[in-house]
Amino acid sequence: MIKRLSARLNLKDFSLPMVLHFTVLACAGVYIVFFLWIAFTRLSYPYELEWIEGGILSQVTRVMNGESMYVAPGIDYVPFLYPPAYFYLSAAASAVLGEGFLPLRLVSLFASLLSMVLITLIVWEETRNSWVAILSAGLFAAAFRVTGAWLDIARVDALFMLFILLMIYFARKPGKPADSLLAGGFAALAFLTKQTALVLTLPILVFLFWRNWKQALLFLLAAGTIGGGVTLIFNAMTGGWYSYYVFELLSQQTQWVPLEFLRFWTNDLAAPLPVALLLLIFYFIKPGQDRKALAQWFFILAGALAGSYLTRIKVGGYSNVLLPAYAVITILFGLGLHGVLRLIEQAREPLRKRGLIWVQTACLVQMLVLIYNPLAQVPDRADLKAGNDLVEMISMVDGEVYVPDHGYLLVLAGRDSYAHHAAIWDVMRTNQLTPGKEMLAAELEAAISQQVFDMIILDPGGNFCCKEIDLYYIKVGEVFQDDSTFYPVTGDMRRPGIIYLARRLK
């Protein structure tokens, strides 16, 4: 029986290259399964996975209630410095699925899954190699933790990444005018999700003019009509507050992190992606490449690197901003890998077999470099209980409560929420005294000095909302007695910490 089974399987065919071939493919599949398990496990978690998720939820709720997103800043509400696309799409999902984090995270989850499909499709169309295409998508999934564990949370980045990849997908096609119009349309949608799209799009537009100026004009027509039209409409509807948040305040954020100027290239790219970067370089230096294809991917890569770099080196730039760079690098990993495999195919035995072993081993090493613990990315029962206890405590307070870093907790406790601390920071940290900053500073100062709130719960760390709190409030205790629960699983490790009571109550 064993002999018959051996004859059927032809065990001699199971050479080391074949074993490595399926092992690397299995690693790619495992990372995709990791991502899906993490996303679905924490999809319905009722508390923040990341510090600003609650503020995003409050802004989506505002859209659902028919209120303007962009208004004068005040203690009741300050918008984030993002364009409106993610918020309106999430509001539409919330109208169907109900309020809470779930619909917002579903938008990000589906966007991320479609991004992986697009990476697979782009690499397959460029190489006609299914193995290489799946590996590229698997490598992007493997980078889940190193890019911030951000692909399924209630933030704008996953949707932004999808629109960027859709723009790239259609901009690659040199033939039909419809492709140029679609590329321009998705460029506009990317910009209406996150302003970094301007940086990523500019090099692609330069390439399009070099390749075919008529297609470039069609791209500009679609992008300008959609992006410019929405901008003009929102600016007119909000009395100029739209441009204040989306353009003016953003342009004034010029605080840099000097260490990131070099660390971006070493810690953020070279250390996590050593093999991918080598294959990327090989793609560009391999003799006999199509000149237009090389130029196309050079400009796409330049835009992705510039967009990630310029946002990473600024104060507040977390590793989620690496997503555009990683998406393009994983595509070029696939193109470079295909080029190496084609070169190996032309070699004679035993060099061909040795070459396959070396390349497949290198791909396996690249996958293993990005290994992470998926369990660490999911809140546990202790976090859930801590959140429930905190909401119950807030609901029992007799009087007004302000939790500037986590206003969504007030809503869960049946109270009104207020402006999010991160949005307040965006207005207050500018060097110039803008009208919005002057108005917000005066309102915050009045609220604290007049002791409008009976209780204020602050996170330890920076404080832009309540600078003179010690004059008017008394610290009475800590929210949590331990130092391990209710932290977000990604982003800044912030949680409600210090409880203050108004001095007038003593």
C-alpha positions in Angstrom: 0.0 0.0 0.0 2.8 2.4 0.9 4.5 1.6 -2.5 1.3 2.3 -4.4 0.9 5.7 -2.5 4.5 6.6 -3.2 4.0 5.9 -6.9 0.9 8.1 -7.0 2.5 11.0 -5.2 5.8 10.6 -7.1 7.8 11.7 -4.0 10.8 12.4 -6.2 9.0 15.5 -7.5 8.9 17.0 -4.0 12.3 18.7 -4.5 13.6 21.4 -2.2 12.5 24.2 -4.6 9.0 22.9 -4.6 8.9 22.6 -0.8 10.1 26.2 -0.5 7.7 27.3 -3.2 4.7 26.1 -1.2 6.2 27.1 2.1 6.6 30.8 1.1 3.1 30.7 -0.4 1.8 29.2 2.9 3.5 32.1 4.8 1.7 34.6 2.6 -1.6 32.9 3.3 -1.0 32.7 7.0 -0.4 36.5 7.2 -3.7 37.1 5.3 -5.5 34.8 7.7 -3.8 36.6 10.6 -5.2 39.9 9.3 -8.7 38.5 8.8 -8.8 36.9 12.3 -7.6 40.1 14.0 -10.0 42.3 12.0 -13.1 40.1 12.6 -12.1 39.5 16.3 -11.9 43.2 17.2 -14.6 44.4 14.7 -17.3 44.8 17.4 -15.1 45.8 20.3 -17.1 48.8 21.7 -14.1 50.8 22.8 -11.2 52.4 21.0 -8.5 50.3 19.3 -6.6 53.6 18.7 -6.7 56.9 20.6 -8.4 59.0 17.9 -11.0 56.4 16.8 -13.5 57.9 19.3 -13.1 61.3 17.8 -13.7 60.0 14.3 -16.8 58.2 15.5 -18.1 61.5 17.0 -17.6 63.3 13.7 -19.4 60.5 11.7 -22.3 60.8 14.2 -22.4 64.5 13.5 -22.7 63.8 9.7 -25.5 61.3 10.4 -27.3 64.0 12.4 -27.2 66.4 9.4 -24.8 68.8 11.1 -21.9 70.5 9.3 -18.5 68.9 9.8 -16.6 72.1 9.4 -17.6 74.9 11.8 -15.8 77.4 14.1 -13.9 75.5 16.7 -15.3 75.4 20.2 -15.3 73.3 23.3 -18.3 71.4 22.1 -16.8 70.3 18.8 -13.6 70.7 16.7 -13.3 68.8 13.4 -10.2 66.8 12.5 -8.1 68.1 9.6 -9.4 65.6 7.1 -11.5 66.0 4.0 -15.0 64.5 4.1 -15.0 61.2 2.0 -14.4 58.7 4.8 -16.8 60.4 7.2 -19.7 60.4 4.7 -19.1 56.9 3.5 -19.0 55.7 7.2 -22.1 57.7 7.9 -23.9 55.8 5.1 -22.7 52.5 6.5 -23.8 53.6 10.0 -27.3 54.5 8.6 -27.6 50.8 7.5 -25.8 49.0 10.4 -26.4 51.4 13.3 -24.1 53.7 15.3 -20.8 52.6 16.8 -17.4 51.6 15.7 -18.5 48.5 13.7 -19.6 50.2 10.5 -16.6 52.5 10.5 -14.2 49.6 10.9 -16.1 47.6 8.2 -15.4 50.4 5.7 -11.7 50.1 6.5 -11.7 46.3 6.5 -13.4 46.1 3.1 -11.1 48.8 1.7 -8.0 46.9 2.9 -9.3 43.6 1.4 -9.9 45.3 -1.9 -6.4 46.9 -1.7 -4.9 43.4 -1.3 -6.9 42.3 -4.3 -5.6 45.2 -6.3 -2.0 44.5 -5.4 -2.5 40.9 -6.6 -4.2 42.0 -9.8 -1.6 44.7 -10.6 1.3 42.2 -10.1 -0.5 39.5 -12.0 -1.2 41.8 -15.0 2.4 42.9 -15.1 3.9 39.4 -14.7 1.2 36.8 -15.5 2.6 34.9 -12.5 0.0 33.9 -9.9 2.6 32.8 -7.3 4.4 36.1 -7.4 1.1 38.0 -7.4 -0.2 36.2 -4.3 3.2 36.7 -2.5 3.0 40.4 -3.1 -0.4 40.7 -1.5 0.8 38.4 1.3 3.8 40.6 1.9 1.5 43.6 2.3 -0.6 41.7 4.8 2.5 40.6 6.6 3.4 44.3 7.1 0.1 44.8 9.1 1.9 45.4 12.4 4.9 47.4 11.1 2.5 49.8 9.3 0.6 50.4 12.5 -2.0 47.6 12.7 -4.2 50.2 11.0 -5.9 48.5 8.2 -9.2 47.7 10.0 -9.6 50.6 12.4 -11.9 53.6 12.3 -9.4 55.9 10.6 -9.2 57.3 7.1 -6.0 55.5 5.9 -7.4 52.2 4.6 -9.9 53.9 2.4 -7.2 56.4 1.3 -5.0 53.5 0.4 -7.7 51.8 -1.7 -8.3 55.0 -3.7 -4.5 55.4 -4.3 -4.2 51.9 -5.6 -7.2 52.3 -7.8 -5.6 55.5 -9.2 -2.4 53.5 -9.9 -4.2 50.6 -11.4 -5.9 52.8 -14.1 -3.0 55.2 -14.5 -0.9 52.3 -15.7 -3.1 51.7 -18.7 -1.9 53.7 -21.7 -4.8 53.1 -24.1 -8.4 54.1 -23.3 -9.5 57.6 -22.3 -11.8 56.1 -19.8 -8.8 54.7 -17.9 -7.4 58.2 -17.6 -10.7 59.6 -16.4 -11.0 56.8 -13.8 -7.5 57.4 -12.6 -8.2 61.1 -12.2 -11.5 60.4 -10.5 -9.8 58.1 -7.9 -7.0 60.6 -7.4 -9.7 63.1 -6.5 -11.4 60.6 -4.1 -8.0 59.9 -2.5 -7.5 63.6 -1.9 -11.0 63.9 -0.5 -10.0 61.2 2.0 -6.5 62.5 2.9 -4.5 65.4 1.6 -1.3 63.3 1.2 -2.8 62.3 -2.1 -1.5 65.5 -3.6 2.0 64.4 -3.0 1.5 60.9 -4.3 -0.3 62.1 -7.4 2.0 64.8 -8.6 4.8 62.5 -9.8 2.2 60.3 -11.6 0.8 63.3 -13.3 4.4 64.2 -14.5 4.7 60.8 -15.9 1.4 60.9 -17.7 2.3 64.2 -19.4 5.6 62.6 -20.5 3.8 59.5 -21.8 0.7 61.1 -23.4 -0.3 64.7 -22.7 -3.9 64.1 -23.9 -4.4 61.4 -21.3 -2.8 63.6 -18.7 -5.3 66.3 -19.4 -8.2 63.8 -19.1 -6.7 62.8 -15.7 -6.6 66.5 -14.7 -10.1 67.1 -15.9 -11.6 64.3 -13.8 -9.4 65.1 -10.7 -10.1 68.8 -10.9 -13.8 68.5 -11.6 -14.4 66.1 -8.7 -11.8 67.3 -6.2 -12.1 71.0 -7.0 -15.8 70.9 -7.2 -16.3 69.3 -3.8 -13.8 71.7 -2.3 -15.5 74.7 -3.6 -19.0 73.5 -2.5 -17.8 72.6 1.0 -15.9 75.8 1.4 -19.0 77.8 0.3 -21.3 75.8 2.5 -19.1 76.3 5.6 -18.2 79.9 5.2 -14.6 79.1 4.6 -14.1 76.8 7.6 -13.5 73.9 5.2 -10.3 75.4 3.8 -9.3 76.6 7.3 -9.1 73.0 8.5 -8.2 71.1 5.4 -5.6 73.5 4.0 -4.6 76.4 6.3 -4.1 74.5 9.6 -2.4 71.6 7.8 0.1 73.9 6.1 1.1 75.4 9.5 2.1 72.1 11.0 5.8 72.4 10.4 7.2 70.7 13.5 9.7 68.0 12.6 11.1 65.0 14.3 14.8 65.2 13.3 15.5 61.5 14.1 12.9 60.5 11.5 14.8 62.1 8.6 17.2 59.1 8.6 15.2 56.6 10.6 12.5 56.5 7.9 15.0 54.9 5.5 16.7 52.6 8.0 14.2 51.6 10.7 10.9 52.0 8.7 12.0 50.6 5.3 15.4 48.8 5.2 15.1 46.8 8.4 11.5 45.4 7.8 11.9 45.0 4.0 15.5 44.0 3.2 14.7 41.4 0.5 11.8 43.4 -0.9 14.1 46.4 -1.4 16.8 44.3 -3.1 14.2 42.9 -5.5 12.9 46.4 -6.1 16.4 47.6 -7.0 16.8 44.6 -9.3 13.7 45.5 -11.1 15.0 49.0 -12.0 18.6 47.9 -12.9 17.8 44.7 -14.8 18.9 45.1 -18.5 16.3 45.0 -21.2 13.5 46.5 -19.3 10.8 48.5 -21.1 11.7 52.2 -20.7 8.2 53.5 -20.2 7.4 50.8 -17.7 10.5 51.7 -15.7 9.6 55.4 -15.8 6.0 54.6 -14.8 7.0 52.7 -11.7 9.8 55.1 -10.8 7.4 58.0 -10.6 4.8 55.9 -8.8 7.4 54.9 -6.2 8.7 58.4 -5.9 5.2 59.7 -5.1 4.6 56.9 -2.5 8.0 57.4 -0.8 7.6 61.2 -0.7 4.0 61.0 0.7 5.1 58.6 3.5 8.3 60.4 4.2 6.9 63.9 4.5 4.2 62.7 6.9 6.4 60.4 8.9 9.0 63.1 9.8 6.4 65.5 11.2 5.4 65.6 14.8 2.5 63.2 15.2 3.5 61.0 12.3 2.8 57.4 13.3 3.7 54.3 11.3 0.4 54.2 9.6 1.7 56.8 7.2 4.0 54.1 5.8 1.1 52.4 4.0 1.5 54.1 0.6 5.2 53.3 0.5 4.7 49.7 1.6 1.9 49.1 -0.9 4.1 50.2 -3.9 7.2 48.4 -2.5 5.2 45.2 -2.3 4.1 45.6 -5.9 7.7 46.2 -7.0 8.8 43.3 -4.8 6.6 41.1 -7.1 7.8 42.7 -10.3 11.5 42.3 -9.2 10.9 38.7 -8.1 9.4 37.8 -11.4 12.4 39.3 -13.2 14.8 37.2 -11.1 12.8 34.0 -11.7 12.8 34.7 -15.5 16.6 35.1 -15.3 16.9 31.9 -13.4 14.8 30.0 -16.0 17.4 30.8 -18.6 20.2 29.2 -16.6 21.3 25.6 -16.9 21.1 22.9 -14.3 22.3 22.8 -11.5 22.5 26.6 -11.4 18.8 26.9 -12.1 17.9 24.7 -9.1 20.4 26.5 -6.8 19.0 29.9 -8.0 15.5 28.9 -7.2 16.5 27.7 -3.7 18.3 31.0 -3.0 15.5 33.2 -4.2 12.7 31.2 -2.5 14.8 31.1 0.7 15.2 34.9 0.5 11.4 35.3 0.1 10.9 33.1 3.1 13.3 35.2 5.2 11.5 38.3 4.1 8.2 36.9 5.3 9.7 35.8 8.6 11.3 39.2 9.3 7.8 40.6 9.6 6.5 38.0 12.0 4.3 39.4 14.8 2.0 38.1 17.6 -1.6 38.4 16.4 -2.9 37.9 19.9 -1.2 41.2 21.0 -3.3 43.1 18.5 -6.7 42.2 20.1 -8.1 43.6 23.3 -8.8 41.0 26.0 -11.7 40.5 28.5 -9.9 42.6 31.1 -9.9 45.6 28.7 -13.6 45.1 28.0 -14.5 44.9 31.7 -12.4 48.0 32.4 -14.2 49.9 29.7 -17.6 48.8 31.0 -16.7 49.8 34.6 -15.5 53.2 33.5 -18.7 53.9 31.5 -20.8 52.9 34.5 -18.8 55.2 36.7 -19.2 58.2 34.4 -22.9 57.5 34.1 -23.3 57.8 37.9 -21.6 61.2 38.2 -23.9 63.9 39.4 -23.0 66.8 37.1 -21.2 67.6 33.9 -18.2 65.5 32.9 -15.5 66.2 30.4 -13.2 63.5 29.0 -11.3 65.3 26.2 -9.4 62.4 24.9 -12.3 59.9 24.8 -15.5 61.8 24.4 -17.3 58.8 22.9 -17.3 57.3 26.5 -19.6 60.1 27.5 -22.0 59.1 24.8 -21.9 55.5 25.9 -22.7 56.8 29.4 -25.7 58.7 28.1 -24.1 62.2 28.2 -23.0 64.8 25.7 -19.6 64.6 24.2 -17.2 67.4 23.6 -14.3 68.3 21.3 -11.6 65.7 21.0 -8.2 66.6 22.5 -6.3 65.7 19.3 -8.5 68.0 17.2 -8.0 70.8 19.8 -4.2 70.1 19.5 -4.3 70.6 15.8 -5.8 74.1 16.2 -3.8 75.1 19.3 -0.3 73.9 18.2 0.1 76.3 15.3 2.6 79.1 15.7 0.3 81.7 14.3 -2.7 83.2 16.2 -5.4 82.2 13.8 -9.1 83.3 14.3 -10.0 79.7 15.2 -7.1 79.4 17.7 -8.1 82.6 19.4 -11.8 81.6 19.6 -11.0 78.1 20.9 -8.4 79.3 23.5 -10.9 81.8 24.9 -13.7 79.3 25.2 -11.4 76.6 26.8 -10.1 79.1 29.3 -13.6 80.3 30.2 -14.8 76.7 30.7 -12.0 75.9 33.0 -11.9 79.1 35.0 -15.7 79.1 35.4 -15.6 75.4 36.4 -18.3 74.5 33.9 -17.5 70.8 34.4 -18.0 69.1 37.7 -15.5 66.4 36.8 -12.7 66.3 34.2 -10.9 63.1 33.4 -7.5 63.6 31.6 -5.0 61.3 30.1 -1.5 61.6 31.5 0.7 63.5 29.2 0.2 66.7 27.1 -2.7 69.0 27.9 -3.9 71.5 25.4 -7.4 71.8 26.6 -7.1 72.6 30.4 -3.8 74.4 31.0 -4.8 76.0 34.3 -6.7 73.0 35.6 -4.8 72.9 38.9 -6.0 76.4 39.7 -9.7 75.5 39.4 -9.8 71.8 39.9 -8.5 69.3 42.5 -6.9 66.0 41.6 -8.8 63.4 43.5 -7.6 60.1 42.2 -6.8 57.7 39.3 -9.2 56.0 37.0 -7.4 52.7 37.0 -5.5 51.0 39.8 -3.4 48.8 37.5 -1.1 49.7 34.7 -2.1 47.1 32.1 -5.7 47.4 31.0 -7.7 49.6 28.6 -4.8 50.8 26.6 -5.4 50.9 22.8 -3.7 48.2 20.8 -2.1 50.6 18.4 -1.1 54.3 18.2 -0.4 56.4 21.2 -0.7 54.4 24.4 -3.3 56.8 26.0 -6.1 55.9 28.4 -8.2 57.9 30.9 -6.1 58.4 33.9 -6.4 61.4 36.3 -9.7 62.5 37.9 -10.3 66.1 38.7 -13.2 67.7 40.6 -14.2 71.4 40.5 -12.9 73.3 43.5 -16.4 74.8 44.0 -17.6 71.4 45.1 -15.2 71.3 48.0 
